[in-house]
C-alpha cells in the first residue's frame, strides 16, 4: 500500500534528484523512493529489501 506524504525539500536538492531521475529514466517520485529504500537497507532499517521489478516485456524468472 502506498501513502501520499507532502515533502519539503531544498530546491537545489530537488533539482539534483530530478536530474538523477532523468538520467536513470525514472520518475522523480520513483527516484526519491529508490534513494530512501537504499538508505534504509544500508542503515539496516529495512529487513526485506525489494529487488528491481522486471519490466512487463521481460519474464520474471527466465
Protein Blocks (a to p, Z undefined) as FASTA:
>chain_A
ZZdddddddfklmmmmmmmmmmnopafklmmmmmmmmmmmmnopafbacdddddfkbcfb
ZZ
